[in-house]
Amino acid sequence: MLNINNLNKNNTYISIWLYLSLFLVSSLIFIGGLTRLTESGLSITNWEILSGILPPLTEKKWEEYFSLYKKIPQYKEINFGMSLAEFKYIFWWEYIHRILARLASLVFILPFIYFLIKKLLTFKQIVLYSIISFLFFFQGFLGWYMVKSGLISKTDVSHFRLSIHLLGAQIILSLIFFSILFRNVKKIHLNINSYLIIFFLILVYLQIVIGAFVSGLDAAKIYQTWPLMNGHFVPEDVFIKEFSDAKSYSSPSHVQFLHRVIAYFIILI
């Protein structure tokens, strides 16, 4: 009876851990979206893994961060003349995003190490949770890789890097979600419906990537009517054959059209 009670208790702890991780990653994606919408992502121009845990605590430190921001194109070309108070507003969004990313990583990785030491996980769970732990670390690198693209010659980040960063977060979220869903399933049987669901999920992930393109290119501003785009299903400046050319994925019109078409396929499925 004692062993059964301990087993149930351990399963409860693991469930709480996974659900908490799921909540934190979901919150991280939400805050990341707000950081994007408020154009705050470039407010912190360096990657301070440890020292960046604490926010600026003195006026001098605030001025240091602000002076670094003044050196990048976004300030010079878009936010020139911004006050320190306005800078603090965008700084806090990016700071919260980075702190939440650290918190989500620690909340997942530290309990995983504990459960690993206590031998409470199956081999498959160890492999899966090790992959997720690696992805948490790699996601931090991807975030900085994305930010760097907007610090030198552009006023915004690369939409390609933005999409990779967002997709990475979605993959982490999905892996945690499915680990909860199938944790007590011994064997998964695939049928025609299963393959349809897999195809549906692939389309959803693709839509997320193209959605990041739309956001990164401000492509939503090009055509603001539905269901037609300036009176046409295929707008006049979009040529289907051009989708074989990588340059078309940097065209706001092409990207918005593709985003709409994928949405129609998702609805049909």
Backbone torsions as a table, in degrees:
resi	resn	phi	psi	omega
1	MET	NA	-38.8	-178.5
2	LEU	-63.5	-41.9	-179.7
3	ASN	-65.0	-39.2	178.7
4	ILE	-65.1	-41.9	178.4
5	ASN	-63.3	-42.1	178.9
6	ASN	-64.5	-39.3	179.4
7	LEU	-63.9	-44.9	178.4
8	ASN	-63.3	-38.5	179.9
9	LYS	-65.3	-44.4	179.6
10	ASN	-64.7	-40.6	177.2
11	ASN	-62.0	-37.0	177.5
12	THR	-64.5	-43.6	179.0
13	TYR	-62.0	-43.1	-180.0
14	ILE	-64.6	-40.4	178.4
15	SER	-63.0	-45.1	178.5
16	ILE	-60.1	-43.3	179.3
17	TRP	-59.3	-46.9	-178.2
18	LEU	-67.9	-41.9	179.1
19	TYR	-66.1	-38.9	178.0
20	LEU	-65.3	-41.7	177.6
21	SER	-63.0	-40.7	178.3
22	LEU	-61.5	-43.0	179.1
23	PHE	-64.2	-43.5	-177.6
24	LEU	-67.0	-41.3	178.9
25	VAL	-67.2	-39.1	176.0
26	SER	-61.2	-43.2	178.4
27	SER	-64.4	-37.8	179.8
28	LEU	-63.4	-42.5	177.8
29	ILE	-64.6	-40.8	179.0
30	PHE	-63.1	-47.6	179.1
31	ILE	-65.3	-36.5	176.7
32	GLY	-61.1	-38.7	176.9
33	GLY	-64.6	-41.6	177.8
34	LEU	-66.9	-36.6	176.6
35	THR	-62.1	-38.8	177.7
36	ARG	-67.2	-46.2	-177.0
37	LEU	-65.4	-33.4	179.4
38	THR	-87.6	3.5	179.8
39	GLU	53.6	45.5	-176.2
40	SER	-102.4	-6.2	-170.3
41	GLY	-62.9	-21.9	-178.3
42	LEU	-102.2	9.8	-175.6
43	SER	-70.3	-27.5	176.1
44	ILE	-107.7	110.2	-168.6
45	THR	-94.2	7.0	175.8
46	ASN	-134.9	164.3	-177.2
47	TRP	-109.1	98.1	-177.7
48	GLU	-107.1	95.0	-173.2
49	ILE	-63.5	-44.9	-178.7
50	LEU	-102.5	-50.5	-177.4
51	SER	-66.1	-22.2	-179.3
52	GLY	-77.6	-1.2	179.2
53	ILE	-66.3	-39.0	178.9
54	LEU	-89.8	136.2	176.3
55	PRO	-76.4	169.5	174.6
56	PRO	-58.7	128.5	-176.8
57	LEU	-108.9	-8.4	179.0
58	THR	-129.7	161.4	178.8
59	GLU	-63.8	-34.3	179.1
60	LYS	-63.0	-42.0	-179.8
61	LYS	-66.7	-38.5	176.3
62	TRP	-60.8	-42.6	180.0
63	GLU	-64.3	-35.0	178.3
64	GLU	-63.6	-47.2	178.4
65	TYR	-63.4	-40.0	-178.9
66	PHE	-66.4	-39.9	180.0
67	SER	-65.4	-33.8	176.1
68	LEU	-67.4	-40.0	179.1
69	TYR	-65.6	-34.5	-178.9
70	LYS	-65.5	-15.1	-177.8
71	LYS	-84.9	-14.5	-174.7
72	ILE	-92.6	157.6	-177.5
73	PRO	-58.1	-33.8	-177.8
74	GLN	-59.2	-40.9	178.1
75	TYR	-69.7	-47.7	-174.7
76	LYS	-63.8	-36.5	-173.2
77	GLU	-102.0	-22.3	-176.2
78	ILE	-119.8	-46.5	-172.7
79	ASN	-108.4	23.9	-179.1
80	PHE	-58.6	132.4	-178.8
81	GLY	90.0	1.7	178.3
82	MET	-57.3	139.7	178.6
83	SER	-83.0	165.0	178.1
84	LEU	-62.2	-37.4	179.0
85	ALA	-63.1	-40.5	178.1
86	GLU	-67.7	-36.6	177.3
87	PHE	-64.8	-40.7	179.9
88	LYS	-59.3	-36.3	-179.3
89	TYR	-61.3	-48.6	-179.4
90	ILE	-74.2	-29.8	178.6
91	PHE	-61.6	-44.6	-175.4
92	TRP	-63.7	-35.7	177.7
93	TRP	-62.3	-48.6	180.0
94	GLU	-66.9	-39.0	179.7
95	TYR	-62.4	-47.3	179.3
96	ILE	-60.6	-40.4	179.1
97	HIS	-60.9	-44.8	-179.1
98	ARG	-69.2	-40.7	179.6
99	ILE	-65.7	-41.9	178.9
100	LEU	-64.1	-35.0	177.2
101	ALA	-64.2	-43.1	176.9
102	ARG	-62.9	-44.0	-178.6
103	LEU	-62.6	-47.0	179.9
104	ALA	-60.4	-39.4	179.0
105	SER	-64.0	-47.2	-178.7
106	LEU	-66.4	-40.4	-179.4
107	VAL	-63.7	-30.7	177.9
108	PHE	-84.2	-47.7	-169.5
109	ILE	-73.6	-43.8	-176.6
110	LEU	-63.6	-49.1	175.4
111	PRO	-61.9	-34.4	177.7
112	PHE	-59.7	-44.6	178.0
113	ILE	-61.4	-41.7	178.8
114	TYR	-62.1	-49.2	179.9
115	PHE	-63.2	-32.1	178.8
116	LEU	-67.3	-46.4	179.5
117	ILE	-63.1	-39.5	-178.9
118	LYS	-79.5	-1.1	178.5
119	LYS	56.7	47.7	-178.5
120	LEU	-101.2	1.9	-175.5
121	LEU	-117.2	150.2	174.5
122	THR	-78.6	168.3	-180.0
123	PHE	-61.1	-43.3	179.7
124	LYS	-62.4	-39.1	178.4
125	GLN	-66.4	-39.9	179.2
126	ILE	-61.2	-44.3	179.3
127	VAL	-62.9	-47.9	-178.5
128	LEU	-62.7	-47.3	-177.0
129	TYR	-71.0	-26.6	174.3
130	SER	-68.0	-41.0	177.5
131	ILE	-62.6	-44.5	179.7
132	ILE	-63.2	-41.4	178.8
133	SER	-60.8	-43.7	177.6
134	PHE	-61.6	-42.1	-179.2
135	LEU	-63.4	-33.8	176.0
136	PHE	-61.2	-46.6	178.3
137	PHE	-63.6	-45.3	-177.5
138	PHE	-65.4	-33.1	179.4
139	GLN	-63.6	-35.2	176.0
140	GLY	-62.7	-43.0	176.9
141	PHE	-62.9	-43.2	-179.9
142	LEU	-62.0	-38.0	178.8
143	GLY	-61.5	-44.6	179.2
144	TRP	-70.4	-37.7	176.4
145	TYR	-59.0	-38.4	177.6
146	MET	-67.8	-48.7	-177.8
147	VAL	-59.9	-40.8	-178.7
148	LYS	-57.3	-30.9	-177.9
149	SER	-67.2	-15.1	-179.6
150	GLY	-109.4	11.8	-175.1
151	LEU	-101.4	-15.7	-171.1
152	ILE	-106.7	-64.1	-173.6
153	SER	-120.3	-6.5	-177.8
154	LYS	-115.3	159.1	177.7
155	THR	-94.1	-0.6	-179.6
156	ASP	-146.9	168.8	-179.7
157	VAL	-80.1	159.8	176.2
158	SER	-63.8	131.0	179.4
159	HIS	-67.8	-25.1	175.7
160	PHE	-68.1	-46.0	179.5
161	ARG	-68.6	-35.5	176.4
162	LEU	-60.1	-43.6	-178.4
163	SER	-67.1	-37.9	178.5
164	ILE	-64.9	-42.3	179.6
165	HIS	-63.6	-44.3	179.1
166	LEU	-66.9	-42.4	179.6
167	LEU	-63.1	-38.1	177.4
168	GLY	-59.3	-43.5	178.4
169	ALA	-64.6	-40.3	179.6
170	GLN	-66.6	-35.9	178.0
171	ILE	-66.0	-44.0	176.7
172	ILE	-59.3	-47.1	179.5
173	LEU	-59.1	-44.5	-177.9
174	SER	-66.1	-41.7	-180.0
175	LEU	-63.4	-41.3	177.6
176	ILE	-66.2	-43.5	-179.5
177	PHE	-60.6	-47.7	-178.0
178	PHE	-72.4	-26.5	174.9
179	SER	-67.2	-32.7	174.4
180	ILE	-71.1	-44.3	-175.5
181	LEU	-64.7	-39.9	-174.5
182	PHE	-109.5	17.6	-174.5
183	ARG	-61.4	-35.9	-177.9
184	ASN	-104.7	12.0	178.3
185	VAL	-92.3	122.5	-176.8
186	LYS	-76.7	-40.6	-176.9
187	LYS	-144.9	136.3	-179.3
188	ILE	-101.7	124.7	178.8
189	HIS	-100.0	123.1	-178.7
190	LEU	-94.2	137.5	173.5
191	ASN	-137.0	-172.1	-176.9
192	ILE	-60.2	-36.1	178.5
193	ASN	-67.2	-35.0	178.9
194	SER	-63.5	-43.9	179.4
195	TYR	-66.8	-33.0	177.3
196	LEU	-66.4	-39.6	177.9
197	ILE	-65.1	-41.2	178.8
198	ILE	-62.1	-44.0	178.0
199	PHE	-62.7	-39.7	177.7
200	PHE	-61.0	-44.4	-179.3
201	LEU	-65.6	-37.9	177.2
202	ILE	-60.7	-43.1	177.7
203	LEU	-63.1	-39.2	179.3
204	VAL	-63.4	-45.2	178.8
205	TYR	-63.8	-39.9	177.4
206	LEU	-63.4	-39.3	178.2
207	GLN	-64.1	-36.8	177.1
208	ILE	-62.8	-43.7	179.1
209	VAL	-62.2	-49.1	-179.4
210	ILE	-66.8	-33.5	175.7
211	GLY	-61.2	-37.9	176.1
212	ALA	-66.5	-35.9	174.9
213	PHE	-60.8	-45.6	179.6
214	VAL	-58.6	-44.6	180.0
215	SER	-66.2	-47.5	-176.6
216	GLY	-65.1	-29.5	-179.1
217	LEU	-98.5	1.0	-173.6
218	ASP	53.5	37.7	-174.2
219	ALA	-70.9	-19.2	-179.6
220	ALA	-65.4	-18.9	-177.8
221	LYS	-80.7	-14.4	-175.1
222	ILE	-70.6	-53.8	178.7
223	TYR	-124.2	119.4	-175.6
224	GLN	-117.4	28.6	176.3
225	THR	-121.6	153.9	178.8
226	TRP	-146.6	142.8	9.9
227	PRO	-85.0	-14.6	-179.0
228	LEU	-90.2	156.5	178.1
229	MET	-109.3	100.8	-176.3
230	ASN	56.9	41.4	177.2
231	GLY	85.3	2.0	-178.2
232	HIS	-131.1	146.3	172.6
233	PHE	-68.6	-46.8	172.1
234	VAL	-105.3	111.1	-176.4
235	PRO	-60.6	157.0	-172.8
236	GLU	-64.1	-25.2	-178.7
237	ASP	-95.5	12.6	177.6
238	VAL	-115.6	127.3	177.5
239	PHE	-120.4	121.2	-173.4
240	ILE	-54.9	-40.9	-176.8
241	LYS	-63.8	-19.8	-178.1
242	GLU	-74.3	-12.2	179.8
243	PHE	-67.5	-12.6	174.8
244	SER	-78.6	-11.3	179.3
245	ASP	-98.8	127.0	-177.3
246	ALA	-58.3	-27.3	-178.3
247	LYS	-63.8	-26.9	-178.3
248	SER	-65.2	-23.0	-179.3
249	TYR	-82.4	3.6	170.5
250	SER	-111.8	8.2	177.7
251	SER	-97.2	118.5	-179.6
252	PRO	-53.6	-40.4	-178.7
253	SER	-65.7	-46.8	179.6
254	HIS	-62.4	-43.0	-177.0
255	VAL	-66.3	-43.6	179.6
256	GLN	-65.5	-40.2	178.2
257	PHE	-60.6	-46.7	-180.0
258	LEU	-62.4	-39.5	179.0
259	HIS	-61.1	-41.4	178.9
260	ARG	-67.3	-44.0	-176.8
261	VAL	-63.7	-43.4	178.8
262	ILE	-62.8	-37.9	177.7
263	ALA	-60.6	-39.9	178.7
264	TYR	-63.6	-41.7	178.3
265	PHE	-63.2	-40.9	179.3
266	ILE	-62.4	-42.6	179.2
267	ILE	-63.7	-40.7	-179.6
268	LEU	-64.4	-38.5	179.9
269	ILE	-70.8	NA	NA
